[in-house]
């Protein structure tokens, strides 16, 4: 005997993985002010939605291509996170000194070191892996060549530099830049699976929210409207808010999302 499921009852707008991530963030943001007044069923569905949103974000983040076109290994992904933290930590360390009174001797020195090491700030941490390694290598060479390491140590930053150099060396090996890779890169996380799990959680959340609406209690409809406002205004058309991107092609896209109680649509695309 067949039975109705959330996927059969609730139809969602056509979502790319990146669009779903953005929509999920908007829905979670919309729910924050009302968290304390949510019924248990809605709160549970929201928690699941938040978890699936995080998994989708992780899948997208970890599916970062190397500059040569290959996929990053799991080891490279972990090393990238470590070195990002090391450079960010050193940046924060120097920034902390600049918050001291302006006549403190450490202020000028920290400002000078920060300007010399972090030209352009931390933007280089957003580059593809190999390019980020190159930027990291250049900065470490600059530190050694210009004697900035001794000046960092004088400020108490020796530990930051030691850990940073170790993380950089591991990063180069993981990327196969300073040593041959030991094995083929592991398959990236499945964005398709993460997107499907997110959309399933979103359908369940919509059902819980709409199911809590009572005809004789206007405040329940007002709450539902607030919680689902991002979904109600979501559009992938050329003039829509939300999923539109610079290179999106409007051909074949629906002009507006169908109502929540419409029949189920075909599976969402996996386009990034």
N, C-alpha and C positions, 0 to 999 in steps of 0.2 A: 504494500500500500504506500503510495507516494505521499509526501508531506511537504508543506511549505517551509522554505528556509529563507534566511535573510537575503541570500544572493538571488533568490527567485522573486522576492517581493520588492526590494529596494533597487532602483536603477540609479547609478551615479553618473556624473558627467564624465566624458572621456578624459582620462588622466594619464599623463606621462609620469615616469618615476620622479622626475624633478618637480613636476607640477603637484604630484601627490604630497611630496615633502613640504612644499610651500603651503598647500591647503591644510595639511595636518597641523602645521605650526599656527596657522590662523585660528583653527578650531580649538586648539589647546589654549591659545591666548584668550579667546572669547569665553572659555569656560572658567578661567582663573577667578574672576570676581564673584562667580556664583558657586564656587566649590562647596562652601559650607552649607548651602541650602539644597544641594542635589540629593535626590532620593538614592538609596543604596544601589539600586539597579543601574541607574545612570552613572553613579560614581565608579562602579566596577567596570562598566563598559568604557568609561573615559580612561581608566587606568590601563586597560588592555590597549586602547587606541594609542595612548602615549607610549606604551612599550613597543608596539608595532611600528610606530613612527620613528622611534629611536633605532630600531633594527634596520629600517629602510634607509635612514640617514647613514648608518654605518656601512651598509652595502654600497651605497653611492660613493661614500668617502673613500672606501678601500679599493674601489674599482678605478684607480687612477693609473693611466697609462704612463709608461716611461717615455722619454723623448724619442727613443728608437721605435716606438710602436708596440712594444711588448707590455705584458701586464706585470705589475709589481708582485714579488713573492710576499708571503706572509711575514717573513723575516725582515724584508725591506720596509714593509708597512710599519712594523713595530719599531724599527730603528729610526724611521722618519719621525714618529711620534716622540721618541726619546730626544732626538737632536733638536726638534722644534722646542721642546720644553727647556733644554739646556740654553739655547740662544735666548729664548724668552726670559729665562731666569736671570741670565747675565744682564740683559737689558733692564729688567726690573731692579736688579741690584744697584746699577749705576743711577737709575732714575730716583731711587730712594734717597741717595745723597743730595740730589738737586733740590730736594724738598726741605733741606736744612736751612737755617738762616743764611742769607746771602753772604755774610761776612765769614762764614765757616770756611776754612781752607780746603776742605774736601769738595766743596760745591764746584769750584772752577775746574778742579782736576777731573771729577766725575763727568762734568759736562763736556770737557775736551775729549775724554776717552769715548764717551757715548757717540759724539759726533764723528770721531775717527773710525770707530768700529761699525756703527750702525748707520752708515750713509743710506738714506732712503728708508730708515726705520726697519721694521720686520717684514716688509713686503716680500722679501726673497723667500720666506718660508712658505709662500703660496705657489711657488714655481713647481714645475714637474720635478720628480725626484733627482734626476741626473743634473739638471740645472741648479737645483737647490744645493746639491753636493758641491758643485763648482763654486757657487757663491760662498758657501761655508769654507771651502778650501782657501779661497782668495782672502777672506777675512782673517783666517788663522795665520796665513803667510804674512799678512800686513801686521798682525800683532807681534809676531816673532821678529820680523825685519826691522820694525820701528821701535823695538824695545817697549812695546805697550804691555807685555807680559809682566815685566818688573813693576811697572806703574800700577797694574791691576793688583798684584800681590801686595803692594804697599797699602792699598785701600782695604785689604782683607779678602780679595776676590780670588785667591789662588785655587781654592776648592772648585769654584765655578770653571776655571780654565782647565784644570786637570780632568774633570768629568766631561767637559765639552770636547777636549781632544780625543778622549777615549770613545765617546759617542760618535764622533766624526769618523774615526778609523773603522768602527764597526759598520757605519753607514756605507762607506766606500766598498767594504767587502760584500755586504749584503746586496749592493747594486751591481756587483761585478765590475766596478770601476778600478779598484786597486788589487783585486784578486779574482780569478775565474770563479764563476758561480758553481757551487757544488752539485746542484741539481736543477732541473727545469723548474720554472716558476709555477707555483701552485695556481689552481684555477681560482679566479676571483669569486667573491660572494655572489650568490644568485640574486640579482636585482629583481628578476621576474618573481621569484618566490616571496621576496620581501614585499614587493608591490601587491601581490595577491593577498598576502596576510594582512597588509594594511587596509586594503579595500574591504576585506571581509569584516575587519574590526570596525571600520567606518559604517558599514551597513548595520551592524549590530547596535552601534551607538545611536544611529538615526532612529532605529526601531524603539530603543529604550526611551529616547527623548520624546518622540511623538506619542508613544504609548502612555506617557505620564500626563498628557494633556486631558483635562476634564472640561467638557462643554460649559459647565456652570461655574467654572473657576477661571476667570480671565487671566489671572496671574500665571497660571500654568502655561497658557499659550504664549504669554509675553516671555517667559523663561525659555521656552522652546525656540521662539523666534531669535532670541539673543544667542543661544547656543549654536544654532544652525545658520546664522546670518552669513558666515563665510561661504558655506555650501550653496545657499540660496542665490548669492550674487556671483558665484564662480562661473566663468565663461572662458572657453578656449578660442573664441572667435577673434578676429583682428582688432576689434574695438573692446574686447572683454577685459575684465580685471582679473589678475591672478596668473593663469598658466601661460599667458602669451610671452614669447621670448623674441629676441631680435630676429632670429632666423626661422621662426615658425612659418609654415605655409598654411594659409587659411583654407586651401582647397579641401573639400570633403569634411571639414569640421562642422559640428552642429552649432547653430547660432546661439543657442542657450541651453542650459541643462534641463532635462526633463523633470517633471514633478517627482517627489520622493516615492510616491505610491505607484509609479508606472512599472510595467513589466521589466524584467532584467534585460540588460543589454549584453552584447558580446564582451568577452574579456578585454580589459584595458590594455593598451599597448605598452611595450617596455622601453620605448624611446627615452633616451636620457636628455 
